[in-house]
Amino acid sequence: MYELVIKNGKIIDGSGNPWRAADVAVADGRIARIDQIGDAHTDRIIDASGKFVCPGFVDGHSHSDLLILDNPLAEQKIMQGITTENMGLDGMSVTPIQRKDIPGWQRHLAGLAGNPDVDWSWESFADYLDTIDRRKVATNVCSYVGLGTIRLMVMGMDDRPANAEEIKQMQRIAAEAMEQGARGISAGLIYPPSLYQNLDEIVEIAKVVRRYDGIFDVHMRRESDGIVGAIEEVLTIGKQSQIPVLITHFKIRGKNNWGRAAELLQILQDAREQGLDVTVAQYPYTAGSTILHAVIPPWYHTQGPDHLIAMLRDDREPIKHDIRERMDWENFSAVVGWDKIFVTSVESEANKTLEGKHIAEIAAIRGNADPVDAAMDLLVEEKLAVGMVNFGLSEEDVVEIMSSPTVSFITDGLLGGNMPHPRTYGTCPRILGRYVRDQQVMSWEEAVRKMTSLPARKLRLKNKGMIAERYDADIVVFDPATVIDTATYETPRNFPDGIDWVIVNGKVVVKDGKHTGARNGKTIRD
């Protein structure tokens, strides 16, 4: 007897091959059989007539690191068909860490990972995964180890090259994390302290990770002006360390750079033809989202969050000058404008009414002559815990990038606040409904591959990302006629339509579009 059988559906197996008609039987958390299966073999049948049956989606870029512990049901991800989340992105994993660094690091991450009231008692990578397992969460969870987190343990927020002994210490920390289950290393080369790391330092750490078949996942130093140089740096890291490279949330920001997607993709294709395993990940939107203190030049972050807050409060004129005049960094306000930078999350009740408003609007409300002052005041009041959405991409470039066979799809979803980026709730259904069914940018099979087997393979996830016998029973049943995202920038916390059933490790977590409350996810370490 099987625990359940999904009958009458069209199977998209995740490989990119054309769909086929068959039933799927589940037993002991695995896919036991794919065939025409009689009703007598199970007590539970899911009728998938007229629907597609595919592997659970793999979100290779999640910022649920802390909030998965606060909200283990993970509705934002499960309801859109995501069954596996990868944490530890942008160089800022929440582990490994020394106890003395936790308060400052938590403050540094607050606009990105939220600041939930969780018992942050872990220090090692294994301790963190153990904490998730004890919490019993709805999704499967894996994680990178962040280069910035590694550097924090050895050098704090120092803006200087690492010496030989410090590099050895960082290599040891990276090796320990890989041995405890990390899928690779991530770098956020616009965020302190990752951005203080030079080429040689990154390469030496990446060489250690390569020994464990890990991947190098990178938020590049520039995604607007200077993007070609940023790509070349990443390719050099990959070549010198001989590690597979994934450029995360690949995009081109700023109107003066629009229309360059084909040119930049060709640079990557040339590198692939020369033997470098380089791929990209993308979210299907024309706005990005990150921490608001990313609008502050990196050289002001070197002494930690408390010192930065004091400077923003008491000595801000030099910072304002550099924001206005210097372009030797990823200067968000100069590239997109303050009227394109919207507040998504704050911690204080007093400022909740500002969520969903852009910085120029907030300046007008508060009587600030300069939007820079409005942004700085808000960062001081919220002790840096402010998230933002910034509009600066073109739809044409988004479509050009998603058409590449090397792209996988991610949410990069920030879960905090009342006005998060809609990608947090809508990425996968948006791909399927908007770009496959409505615009026919790609086939159903190709879209599913880019959300399942492709990211699963990059992350070395055994038995995930395919509808195949003996694979884990992480399964989505969706309706091709109705699947679509409903989350918008104005009402971003809406669940999608058309994701009818979601199964995680053999247990039904979404039934007829409703969360069942099941929490059957597992951490992935091998």
C-alpha positions as CSV (number, residue, x, y, z in Angstrom):
1,M,0.0,0.0,0.0
2,Y,1.1,3.5,-0.8
3,E,0.5,6.5,1.6
4,L,-0.9,8.5,-1.3
5,V,-1.2,8.4,-5.1
6,I,-1.4,11.4,-7.4
7,K,-3.5,10.4,-10.3
8,N,-4.5,11.7,-13.8
9,G,-1.9,14.5,-13.8
10,K,0.7,15.5,-16.4
11,I,4.1,15.0,-15.0
12,I,6.8,17.6,-15.6
13,D,9.7,15.8,-14.0
14,G,12.2,18.7,-13.7
15,S,14.6,17.5,-16.3
16,G,13.3,19.8,-19.0
17,N,11.9,16.9,-21.0
18,P,8.3,17.1,-22.3
19,W,5.5,16.2,-19.8
20,R,4.1,12.7,-19.7
21,A,0.9,11.3,-18.3
22,A,1.4,9.0,-15.3
23,D,0.4,8.5,-11.7
24,V,2.9,9.1,-8.8
25,A,2.8,6.9,-5.7
26,V,4.4,8.0,-2.4
27,A,5.6,5.8,0.4
28,D,8.0,6.4,3.4
29,G,8.6,10.0,2.3
30,R,9.8,9.0,-1.2
31,I,8.5,8.6,-4.7
32,A,7.9,4.9,-4.8
33,R,6.5,4.4,-8.3
34,I,5.6,6.3,-11.5
35,D,3.2,4.4,-13.6
36,Q,-0.5,3.8,-14.2
37,I,-1.5,2.8,-10.6
38,G,-4.9,1.3,-9.6
39,D,-7.0,2.9,-6.8
40,A,-6.7,-0.3,-4.7
41,H,-3.1,0.4,-3.9
42,T,-3.8,3.4,-1.6
43,D,-6.3,4.9,0.9
44,R,-5.6,8.5,-0.3
45,I,-5.9,9.7,-3.9
46,I,-5.1,13.2,-5.2
47,D,-6.9,13.8,-8.4
48,A,-4.7,16.0,-10.6
49,S,-6.9,15.9,-13.7
50,G,-6.0,18.9,-16.0
51,K,-3.1,19.8,-13.8
52,F,0.7,19.6,-13.8
53,V,2.6,17.5,-11.2
54,C,6.2,18.6,-10.7
55,P,9.0,18.6,-8.2
56,G,8.8,21.0,-5.2
57,F,10.5,24.3,-6.0
58,V,13.9,25.0,-4.7
59,D,14.6,28.6,-3.5
60,G,18.3,29.0,-3.8
61,H,18.3,32.5,-2.3
62,S,16.3,32.8,0.9
63,H,16.6,35.3,3.8
64,S,14.5,33.2,6.2
65,D,17.5,32.4,8.3
66,L,15.9,33.8,11.5
67,L,12.3,34.1,10.6
68,I,12.0,30.4,9.9
69,L,12.4,29.9,13.6
70,D,9.8,32.6,14.4
71,N,7.3,31.3,11.9
72,P,8.0,27.6,11.1
73,L,4.9,27.3,8.9
74,A,6.8,29.3,6.3
75,E,3.5,30.2,4.5
76,Q,5.2,32.8,2.2
77,K,7.3,30.0,0.6
78,I,5.1,26.9,1.0
79,M,2.0,28.5,-0.5
80,Q,3.9,29.3,-3.7
81,G,5.2,25.7,-4.0
82,I,8.7,26.1,-2.5
83,T,9.7,23.0,-0.6
84,T,13.4,23.7,0.0
85,E,15.0,27.0,1.1
86,N,18.7,27.8,1.0
87,M,19.9,30.3,3.6
88,G,23.1,32.2,4.3
89,L,23.1,34.4,1.3
90,D,25.0,37.6,0.4
91,G,27.9,36.8,2.7
92,M,25.7,37.2,5.8
93,S,24.9,33.8,7.2
94,V,23.8,33.6,10.9
95,T,26.3,30.9,11.6
96,P,29.1,30.2,12.6
97,I,29.4,33.0,15.1
98,Q,31.0,33.9,18.4
99,R,28.6,34.7,21.2
100,K,30.1,38.2,21.7
101,D,29.3,39.1,18.1
102,I,25.7,38.1,18.1
103,P,24.1,41.4,19.3
104,G,25.9,43.5,16.7
105,W,25.5,41.0,13.9
106,Q,21.8,40.7,14.6
107,R,21.5,44.5,14.5
108,H,23.5,44.6,11.2
109,L,21.1,42.0,9.7
110,A,17.8,43.4,11.0
111,G,16.7,45.1,7.8
112,L,17.5,42.0,5.8
113,A,16.7,38.9,8.0
114,G,14.3,40.6,10.4
115,N,14.8,40.9,14.1
116,P,12.4,38.2,15.6
117,D,12.5,37.2,19.2
118,V,14.3,33.9,18.8
119,D,16.7,32.2,21.1
120,W,20.0,32.8,19.2
121,S,22.0,30.3,21.3
122,W,23.8,28.5,18.5
123,E,27.5,29.2,17.5
124,S,28.5,26.5,15.1
125,F,27.0,25.7,11.7
126,A,25.8,22.3,13.0
127,D,24.2,24.0,16.1
128,Y,22.1,26.2,13.8
129,L,20.8,23.3,11.8
130,D,20.0,21.4,14.9
131,T,18.0,24.4,16.2
132,I,15.9,24.3,13.0
133,D,15.3,20.6,13.3
134,R,14.1,21.0,16.9
135,R,11.7,23.8,15.8
136,K,10.2,21.5,13.1
137,V,9.6,23.7,10.1
138,A,7.5,23.3,7.0
139,T,10.2,23.6,4.4
140,N,13.5,21.7,3.9
141,V,16.4,23.9,4.8
142,C,20.0,24.1,3.7
143,S,22.5,27.0,3.9
144,Y,25.7,28.5,2.7
145,V,28.3,29.9,5.0
146,G,28.8,33.6,4.5
147,L,32.2,35.0,3.7
148,G,31.3,38.1,5.7
149,T,30.3,36.0,8.7
150,I,33.6,34.1,8.5
151,R,35.5,37.4,8.3
152,L,33.6,38.8,11.3
153,M,34.8,35.9,13.4
154,V,38.4,36.6,12.6
155,M,38.7,40.4,11.8
156,G,35.5,42.0,13.0
157,M,34.5,44.8,10.7
158,D,38.0,45.9,9.9
159,D,38.5,47.4,6.4
160,R,42.0,46.1,5.6
161,P,43.6,43.2,3.8
162,A,43.8,39.9,5.8
163,N,47.2,38.7,6.7
164,A,48.4,35.1,6.2
165,E,47.5,33.9,9.6
166,E,44.0,35.5,9.4
167,I,43.4,33.8,6.0
168,K,44.4,30.4,7.6
169,Q,41.9,31.0,10.4
170,M,39.1,31.8,7.8
171,Q,40.0,28.8,5.8
172,R,39.6,26.6,8.9
173,I,36.2,28.1,9.7
174,A,35.1,27.6,6.1
175,A,36.2,24.0,6.2
176,E,34.4,23.3,9.5
177,A,31.2,24.7,8.1
178,M,31.5,22.7,4.9
179,E,32.0,19.5,7.0
180,Q,28.9,20.4,9.0
181,G,26.7,20.7,5.9
182,A,27.2,24.1,4.2
183,R,26.4,23.9,0.5
184,G,29.2,26.5,-0.4
185,I,30.2,30.0,0.4
186,S,28.3,33.2,-0.3
187,A,29.7,36.7,-0.7
188,G,27.9,40.0,-0.6
189,L,30.5,42.3,-2.1
190,I,28.4,45.5,-1.4
191,Y,27.9,44.6,2.3
192,P,30.4,44.9,5.1
193,P,32.5,43.1,5.9
194,S,32.4,41.0,2.7
195,L,33.1,44.1,0.6
196,Y,36.4,44.6,2.4
197,Q,37.7,41.3,1.1
198,N,40.1,41.5,-1.8
199,L,40.5,39.0,-4.7
200,D,43.4,37.1,-3.1
201,E,41.5,36.6,0.2
202,I,38.4,35.3,-1.5
203,V,40.3,33.0,-3.8
204,E,42.2,31.4,-0.9
205,I,39.0,30.7,1.0
206,A,37.2,29.5,-2.1
207,K,40.0,26.9,-2.7
208,V,39.1,25.3,0.6
209,V,35.4,25.1,-0.2
210,R,36.2,23.6,-3.6
211,R,37.6,20.6,-1.9
212,Y,34.1,19.8,-0.6
213,D,32.5,20.3,-4.0
214,G,31.0,23.6,-2.8
215,I,29.8,26.5,-4.9
216,F,30.7,30.2,-4.7
217,D,27.5,32.3,-4.7
218,V,28.1,36.0,-5.1
219,H,26.3,39.3,-5.0
220,M,28.7,41.3,-7.2
221,R,30.3,44.6,-6.2
222,R,28.5,46.5,-8.9
223,E,25.1,45.8,-10.6
224,S,24.9,49.2,-12.3
225,D,27.8,51.4,-13.6
226,G,31.0,49.2,-13.5
227,I,29.1,46.0,-13.9
228,V,31.5,44.5,-16.4
229,G,34.4,45.0,-14.0
230,A,32.4,43.3,-11.3
231,I,31.6,40.3,-13.6
232,E,35.3,40.0,-14.5
233,E,36.2,39.9,-10.8
234,V,33.8,37.1,-10.2
235,L,35.1,35.1,-13.2
236,T,38.7,35.6,-12.0
237,I,37.7,34.2,-8.6
238,G,36.2,31.2,-10.3
239,K,39.1,30.6,-12.6
240,Q,41.8,31.0,-9.9
241,S,40.0,28.8,-7.3
242,Q,38.5,26.4,-9.8
243,I,35.2,26.6,-8.0
244,P,31.7,26.7,-9.7
245,V,30.3,30.3,-9.6
246,L,26.7,31.5,-9.3
247,I,26.0,35.2,-9.8
248,T,22.9,35.8,-7.7
249,H,20.0,38.1,-8.6
250,F,21.7,38.9,-11.9
251,K,20.4,42.2,-13.2
252,I,21.4,45.6,-14.7
253,R,20.4,48.6,-12.5
254,G,20.0,52.2,-13.8
255,K,18.4,53.5,-17.0
256,N,21.8,54.3,-18.5
257,N,22.6,50.6,-18.4
258,W,19.3,49.2,-19.7
259,G,19.5,47.1,-22.8
260,R,22.8,45.4,-21.9
261,A,21.6,42.0,-20.8
262,A,22.6,40.2,-24.0
263,E,26.0,41.7,-23.9
264,L,26.6,40.7,-20.3
265,L,25.2,37.2,-20.8
266,Q,27.6,36.7,-23.7
267,I,30.5,37.5,-21.4
268,L,29.3,34.7,-19.2
269,Q,28.8,32.3,-22.1
270,D,32.3,33.0,-23.3
271,A,33.6,32.0,-19.9
272,R,31.6,28.8,-20.0
273,E,33.0,27.9,-23.3
274,Q,36.5,28.4,-21.8
275,G,35.6,25.8,-19.1
276,L,34.3,27.9,-16.2
277,D,31.1,26.6,-14.6
278,V,29.3,30.0,-14.2
279,T,25.6,30.3,-13.9
280,V,23.2,33.0,-12.7
281,A,20.0,33.3,-10.6
282,Q,17.2,35.8,-11.0
283,Y,14.0,37.1,-9.5
284,P,11.3,38.1,-12.1
285,Y,10.7,41.7,-11.1
286,T,12.0,45.2,-12.0
287,A,12.7,46.2,-8.4
288,G,15.2,44.9,-5.9
289,S,15.1,44.8,-2.2
290,T,17.7,45.1,0.6
291,I,18.7,46.9,3.8
292,L,18.3,50.7,3.7
293,H,21.7,51.2,5.3
294,A,23.2,49.9,2.0
295,V,22.7,53.6,0.8
296,I,25.5,54.5,3.2
297,P,29.0,54.3,1.7
298,P,30.9,51.2,2.9
299,W,33.8,53.0,4.5
300,Y,31.5,54.3,7.2
301,H,30.5,50.8,8.4
302,T,34.0,49.7,9.6
303,Q,33.4,50.2,13.3
304,G,30.1,48.4,13.6
305,P,26.4,49.3,13.8
306,D,26.6,51.4,17.0
307,H,29.4,53.6,15.6
308,L,27.5,54.0,12.3
309,I,24.3,55.1,14.1
310,A,26.3,57.6,16.1
311,M,27.8,59.1,13.0
312,L,24.4,59.3,11.3
313,R,23.1,61.1,14.3
314,D,26.0,63.4,15.2
315,D,28.4,63.7,12.3
316,R,26.5,63.1,9.1
317,E,27.8,65.9,6.8
318,P,30.8,63.9,5.5
319,I,28.5,61.0,4.8
320,K,26.0,63.2,2.9
321,H,28.9,64.6,0.8
322,D,30.1,61.1,-0.2
323,I,26.5,60.0,-1.1
324,R,26.1,63.0,-3.3
325,E,29.6,63.1,-4.9
326,R,31.2,59.7,-4.9
327,M,30.4,57.0,-7.4
328,D,33.2,54.5,-6.5
329,W,30.7,52.3,-4.8
330,E,27.2,50.9,-5.5
331,N,25.5,54.2,-4.9
332,F,21.8,53.3,-4.9
333,S,20.4,56.9,-4.5
334,A,22.5,58.2,-7.4
335,V,21.6,55.3,-9.7
336,V,17.8,55.1,-9.0
337,G,16.8,58.2,-7.1
338,W,15.3,58.7,-3.7
339,D,11.8,58.6,-5.2
340,K,12.5,55.0,-6.3
341,I,13.6,53.8,-2.9
342,F,10.6,52.6,-0.8
343,V,10.6,51.6,2.9
344,T,9.4,48.0,3.3
345,S,10.0,47.4,7.0
346,V,10.7,49.2,10.3
347,E,10.6,47.9,13.9
348,S,9.0,50.8,15.8
349,E,5.3,51.3,15.9
350,A,5.8,55.0,15.6
351,N,7.2,54.6,12.0
352,K,4.9,51.9,10.7
353,T,3.0,54.5,8.7
354,L,6.1,55.1,6.6
355,E,6.2,51.5,5.3
356,G,5.3,51.6,1.6
357,K,6.4,55.2,1.1
358,H,9.5,56.3,-0.8
359,I,12.3,58.3,0.8
360,A,11.5,61.6,-1.1
361,E,7.9,61.3,0.1
362,I,9.0,60.7,3.7
363,A,11.2,63.8,3.4
364,A,8.2,65.9,2.4
365,I,6.0,64.5,5.2
366,R,8.7,65.2,7.8
367,G,9.7,68.6,6.4
368,N,13.2,67.5,5.4
369,A,14.7,69.7,2.7
370,D,17.0,66.8,1.7
371,P,15.9,63.2,1.3
372,V,19.3,62.1,2.5
373,D,18.4,63.5,6.0
374,A,15.1,61.6,5.9
375,A,16.9,58.4,5.2
376,M,19.5,59.0,7.9
377,D,16.9,60.0,10.5
378,L,15.0,56.9,9.9
379,L,18.1,54.7,10.2
380,V,18.9,56.3,13.5
381,E,15.4,56.0,14.9
382,E,15.2,52.3,13.8
383,K,18.8,51.5,14.8
384,L,19.4,50.4,11.2
385,A,16.5,48.0,11.1
386,V,14.9,49.3,7.9
387,G,14.3,47.4,4.7
388,M,13.8,48.9,1.3
389,V,12.6,48.2,-2.3
390,N,14.4,50.0,-5.1
391,F,13.1,50.4,-8.7
392,G,15.8,50.5,-11.3
393,L,15.5,47.6,-13.8
394,S,14.0,47.2,-17.2
395,E,11.4,44.6,-18.1
396,E,13.2,43.9,-21.4
397,D,16.4,43.0,-19.5
398,V,14.5,40.8,-17.1
399,V,13.0,38.8,-19.9
400,E,16.3,38.5,-21.8
401,I,18.0,37.2,-18.7
402,M,15.3,34.7,-17.8
403,S,15.6,33.2,-21.3
404,S,19.1,32.0,-20.7
405,P,19.4,28.3,-20.1
406,T,21.8,28.9,-17.3
407,V,19.4,30.9,-15.1
408,S,17.6,29.6,-12.0
409,F,14.8,31.4,-10.3
410,I,15.0,32.7,-6.7
411,T,12.8,34.8,-4.4
412,D,15.6,36.7,-2.5
413,G,12.6,37.4,-0.3
414,L,12.9,39.6,2.8
415,L,10.1,38.5,5.2
416,G,10.0,41.4,7.6
417,G,7.6,44.3,7.8
418,N,4.1,44.9,6.4
419,M,5.2,45.9,2.9
420,P,7.8,43.4,1.7
421,H,8.8,43.0,-1.9
422,P,6.1,40.9,-3.6
423,R,8.7,38.4,-4.7
424,T,8.6,37.0,-1.2
425,Y,5.1,35.7,-1.9
426,G,4.9,35.4,-5.7
427,T,8.1,34.5,-7.5
428,C,7.3,30.9,-8.6
429,P,3.7,31.5,-9.6
430,R,4.7,34.7,-11.4
431,I,7.1,32.7,-13.6
432,L,4.5,30.1,-14.4
433,G,1.5,32.4,-15.0
434,R,3.0,35.6,-16.4
435,Y,6.0,34.5,-18.2
436,V,5.1,30.9,-19.3
437,R,1.3,30.9,-19.9
438,D,0.6,34.5,-20.7
439,Q,3.8,35.7,-22.4
440,Q,5.3,32.3,-23.6
441,V,8.8,33.4,-22.8
442,M,9.7,29.7,-22.1
443,S,7.9,26.4,-21.9
444,W,6.4,24.9,-18.8
445,E,9.1,22.2,-18.7
446,E,11.9,24.8,-19.0
447,A,10.5,27.0,-16.2
448,V,10.1,24.0,-13.9
449,R,13.6,22.9,-14.6
450,K,14.9,26.3,-13.6
451,M,13.1,26.1,-10.3
452,T,13.9,22.4,-9.5
453,S,16.6,20.3,-10.9
454,L,18.9,23.2,-11.9
455,P,19.1,24.8,-8.4
456,A,19.1,21.3,-6.7
457,R,22.1,20.3,-8.8
458,K,24.0,23.5,-8.0
459,L,23.4,23.0,-4.3
460,R,24.3,19.3,-4.4
461,L,20.8,18.3,-3.1
462,K,20.6,14.5,-3.3
463,N,17.3,13.1,-4.3
464,K,15.6,16.5,-4.8
465,G,14.5,18.5,-7.8
466,M,13.1,15.6,-9.9
467,I,10.0,13.5,-10.1
468,A,11.8,10.2,-10.1
469,E,11.6,6.9,-8.2
470,R,13.5,6.9,-4.9
471,Y,13.6,10.7,-4.9
472,D,12.2,12.6,-1.9
473,A,8.5,13.2,-2.3
474,D,8.7,17.0,-2.5
475,I,5.9,17.6,-5.0
476,V,3.7,20.5,-6.3
477,V,0.4,20.1,-8.2
478,F,-0.5,23.3,-10.0
479,D,-3.3,24.4,-12.4
480,P,-1.8,25.8,-15.6
481,A,-5.1,27.7,-16.3
482,T,-5.1,29.6,-13.0
483,V,-1.6,29.8,-11.6
484,I,-0.5,33.4,-11.0
485,D,1.0,35.6,-8.4
486,T,-1.4,38.0,-6.7
487,A,1.2,39.9,-4.5
488,T,1.8,43.5,-5.7
489,Y,4.0,46.3,-4.4
490,E,0.8,47.9,-3.0
491,T,-0.6,44.6,-1.4
492,P,2.5,42.3,-1.2
493,R,1.3,39.8,1.4
494,N,-1.1,38.0,-0.9
495,F,-0.8,34.3,-1.5
496,P,-0.9,33.1,-5.2
497,D,-3.6,31.3,-7.1
498,G,-3.3,27.9,-8.7
499,I,-0.9,26.2,-6.4
500,D,-3.3,23.5,-5.3
501,W,-1.2,20.8,-3.5
502,V,2.2,20.9,-2.0
503,I,3.9,17.8,-0.5
504,V,7.1,17.9,1.6
505,N,8.8,14.6,2.3
506,G,5.6,12.7,1.6
507,K,3.3,14.8,3.8
508,V,0.6,17.1,2.5
509,V,1.4,20.7,3.5
510,V,-1.0,22.5,1.1
511,K,-4.3,21.0,0.3
512,D,-6.7,22.6,-2.2
513,G,-4.7,25.9,-1.8
514,K,-4.8,25.9,2.0
515,H,-1.9,25.3,4.4
516,T,-2.6,22.2,6.5
517,G,-0.3,23.2,9.3
518,A,2.0,20.3,8.6
519,R,5.7,20.9,9.4
520,N,7.6,18.0,7.8
521,G,10.7,19.8,6.5
522,K,14.3,18.6,7.3
523,T,17.7,20.2,7.3
524,I,20.0,19.0,4.5
525,R,23.6,18.3,5.5
526,D,25.0,15.6,3.3
